[in-house]
Amino acid sequence: MFETYHPEIRQLAIFSTVAEGHFHDLMQAAYVQNFPQHVELITEGDPSDFLHIVLAGSVELFSSWHTRETSLATVRPVSTFILAAAVRDAPYLMSARTLEKSRIALIPSQDVRRVFGEDVEFARAVVNELADCYRAVVKNTKDLKLRTSLERLANYLLREQNRQAGAPQFALPYEKRRLASFLGMTPENLSRAFKGLRPYGVVVDGNRISITDQADLVAFAKPSPLIDDRGG
């Protein structure tokens, strides 16, 4: 790996406090690769050979069972995936594929586990990262189990609006088919849900969303930090 990538990786919370020598060892064994759109990077059930870091582009985490498939998360720069499998030396529970041309850093899982056992600060940072992931899973589960499809969509739009600096008009980050899967809906149910949000000021034009009555949408969605604060 070229040293020009080191500062980007060093800024991640799990690497920010690792000892310089251990960080150097991890980077010595790592490499960076560019992948085109729609390339499957890992497959659920396979051994976790590498810890992946998204440096550019975006990656979808998904899972399948028989003929069904569901979207679980989207990973954007600069972020790791899937840390738990690398630490546990366990099979991947999710698959991953690029949504666009992406640059990925790969660190051998065996090196991650070795440094985890030798560097207390790195181990503490990994535990904090895994705790954040666990809390995110709990919040997502609450979103799916406690809310109607209309409420899930409304709160998703408010979260996405906030991610895009609070603009009253913004573009969905990916196609509606993937959004439906992520929210636990069929594409037909998502279409009906968008129509159901019209009275609350949501206007849809293709992939563009306009929120014309912010207060009304918030009053309907009733966002909660115990579900919708995905930062911790």
Secondary structure, DSSP 4 states (H G I P E B T S, - for coil): --GGGHHHHHTSHHHHSS-HHHHHHHHHH-EEEEE-TT-EEE-TTS---EEEEEEES-EEEEEEETTEEEEEEEE-SSEEE-HHHHHHT---SSEEEESSSEEEEEEEHHHHHHHHHH-HHHHHHHHHHHHHHHHHHHHHHHHHHHS-HHHHHHHHHHHHHHHTTT-SEEE-SS-HHHHHHHTT--HHHHHHHHHHTGGGTEEEETTEEEES-HHHHHHHH---HHHH-TT-
